[in-house]
Amino acid sequence: MIHLDDIHSLTDFARNTKAFAKKLKKTGRPTILTVNGRAEFVVQDAKSYQHLLDMSQYVEDRLKLDQAIDEMEAGRSHTEEEAMAMLGLKVAKKTGRK
C-alpha cells in the first residue's frame, strides 16, 4: 500500500537522495516519484524488491501447482510409463536396489 508521505517529486528526490535512501532502507516501503504532478517512477530498496520478486515467484509456482492438481483430479494425467511412451521413450526398469 502506498502512503501519501511516500509520494515525492523527482526533483525533490534528486536534491535529497541520501535522505531518501536512508528512509527507503529504514521503512522498506517504495517511494513514488512524480514528474509534473504525475506518477512516473517507483524507487525501492534492493532487499524489499527481492522479497517482492520472491513472493511473485512463489505465487506463480503455486498457481502452476494448483493447475496441475486440478488436471490430475479431473483425470487428465498419465503414469510415468504412459508419458514416456507418448514421448517415444523407453522406461528404465526399476531394480529395487539403490
C-alpha positions as a Markdown table, in Angstrom:
| # | Residue | x | y | z |
|---|---|---|---|---|
| 1 | Met | 0.0 | 0.0 | 0.0 |
| 2 | Ile | 1.3 | 3.4 | -0.9 |
| 3 | His | 1.3 | 6.1 | 1.9 |
| 4 | Leu | 0.7 | 9.7 | 0.9 |
| 5 | Asp | 4.0 | 10.6 | 2.6 |
| 6 | Asp | 5.8 | 8.2 | 0.1 |
| 7 | Ile | 4.9 | 10.3 | -2.9 |
| 8 | His | 7.5 | 12.9 | -3.9 |
| 9 | Ser | 8.7 | 14.9 | -6.9 |
| 10 | Leu | 11.7 | 13.6 | -8.9 |
| 11 | Thr | 13.3 | 17.0 | -8.3 |
| 12 | Asp | 12.9 | 16.6 | -4.5 |
| 13 | Phe | 14.4 | 13.1 | -4.8 |
| 14 | Ala | 17.4 | 14.3 | -6.8 |
| 15 | Arg | 18.1 | 17.1 | -4.3 |
| 16 | Asn | 17.8 | 14.8 | -1.2 |
| 17 | Thr | 19.0 | 11.4 | -2.5 |
| 18 | Lys | 20.9 | 10.5 | 0.7 |
| 19 | Ala | 17.9 | 11.2 | 2.9 |
| 20 | Phe | 15.6 | 9.2 | 0.6 |
| 21 | Ala | 18.0 | 6.3 | 0.6 |
| 22 | Lys | 18.1 | 6.2 | 4.4 |
| 23 | Lys | 14.2 | 6.3 | 4.6 |
| 24 | Leu | 13.9 | 3.6 | 1.9 |
| 25 | Lys | 16.1 | 1.3 | 3.9 |
| 26 | Lys | 14.5 | 2.1 | 7.2 |
| 27 | Thr | 10.9 | 1.6 | 6.1 |
| 28 | Gly | 11.2 | -0.9 | 3.3 |
| 29 | Arg | 8.3 | 0.9 | 1.6 |
| 30 | Pro | 8.6 | 2.1 | -2.0 |
| 31 | Thr | 8.5 | 5.8 | -2.9 |
| 32 | Ile | 6.6 | 7.1 | -5.9 |
| 33 | Leu | 8.3 | 9.8 | -7.8 |
| 34 | Thr | 6.3 | 12.3 | -9.8 |
| 35 | Val | 7.1 | 14.4 | -12.8 |
| 36 | Asn | 4.8 | 17.4 | -13.4 |
| 37 | Gly | 2.4 | 16.0 | -10.8 |
| 38 | Arg | 2.0 | 12.6 | -12.4 |
| 39 | Ala | 3.4 | 9.3 | -11.0 |
| 40 | Glu | 6.3 | 8.3 | -13.2 |
| 41 | Phe | 8.8 | 6.1 | -11.2 |
| 42 | Val | 8.8 | 3.8 | -8.2 |
| 43 | Val | 12.0 | 3.6 | -6.1 |
| 44 | Gln | 12.6 | 0.8 | -3.6 |
| 45 | Asp | 15.5 | -0.7 | -1.7 |
| 46 | Ala | 17.0 | -3.9 | -3.1 |
| 47 | Lys | 16.1 | -6.1 | -0.1 |
| 48 | Ser | 12.4 | -5.2 | -0.3 |
| 49 | Tyr | 12.4 | -5.6 | -4.1 |
| 50 | Gln | 14.0 | -9.0 | -3.9 |
| 51 | His | 11.3 | -10.0 | -1.4 |
| 52 | Leu | 8.7 | -8.8 | -3.9 |
| 53 | Leu | 10.3 | -10.9 | -6.6 |
| 54 | Asp | 10.4 | -14.0 | -4.3 |
| 55 | Met | 6.7 | -13.6 | -3.4 |
| 56 | Ser | 5.8 | -13.2 | -7.1 |
| 57 | Gln | 7.7 | -16.4 | -8.0 |
| 58 | Tyr | 6.0 | -18.2 | -5.1 |
| 59 | Val | 2.6 | -17.2 | -6.4 |
| 60 | Glu | 3.4 | -18.3 | -9.9 |
| 61 | Asp | 4.7 | -21.6 | -8.7 |
| 62 | Arg | 1.6 | -22.1 | -6.6 |
| 63 | Leu | -0.8 | -21.3 | -9.4 |
| 64 | Lys | 1.0 | -23.9 | -11.6 |
| 65 | Leu | 0.9 | -26.5 | -8.9 |
| 66 | Asp | -2.9 | -25.8 | -8.3 |
| 67 | Gln | -3.5 | -26.2 | -12.1 |
| 68 | Ala | -1.6 | -29.5 | -12.1 |
| 69 | Ile | -3.6 | -30.8 | -9.1 |
| 70 | Asp | -6.8 | -29.8 | -10.8 |
| 71 | Glu | -5.9 | -31.6 | -14.0 |
| 72 | Met | -4.8 | -34.7 | -12.1 |
| 73 | Glu | -8.1 | -34.7 | -10.1 |
| 74 | Ala | -10.0 | -34.3 | -13.4 |
| 75 | Gly | -8.3 | -37.4 | -14.7 |
| 76 | Arg | -6.2 | -35.6 | -17.2 |
| 77 | Ser | -2.9 | -37.2 | -16.0 |
| 78 | His | -0.7 | -40.1 | -17.1 |
| 79 | Thr | 1.5 | -42.5 | -15.4 |
| 80 | Glu | 5.3 | -42.3 | -15.9 |
| 81 | Glu | 5.1 | -45.2 | -18.3 |
| 82 | Glu | 2.3 | -43.6 | -20.4 |
| 83 | Ala | 4.1 | -40.3 | -20.6 |
| 84 | Met | 7.3 | -41.9 | -21.7 |
| 85 | Ala | 5.5 | -44.0 | -24.3 |
| 86 | Met | 3.8 | -40.8 | -25.6 |
| 87 | Leu | 7.2 | -39.2 | -26.0 |
| 88 | Gly | 8.6 | -42.3 | -27.7 |
| 89 | Leu | 11.0 | -43.1 | -24.9 |
| 90 | Lys | 11.7 | -46.3 | -23.1 |
| 91 | Val | 11.2 | -46.6 | -19.4 |
| 92 | Ala | 14.2 | -47.7 | -17.4 |
| 93 | Lys | 13.4 | -50.9 | -15.5 |
| 94 | Lys | 13.4 | -50.4 | -11.7 |
| 95 | Thr | 15.5 | -52.9 | -9.9 |
| 96 | Gly | 14.6 | -52.0 | -6.4 |
| 97 | Arg | 18.3 | -51.7 | -5.5 |
| 98 | Lys | 19.9 | -48.5 | -4.5 |
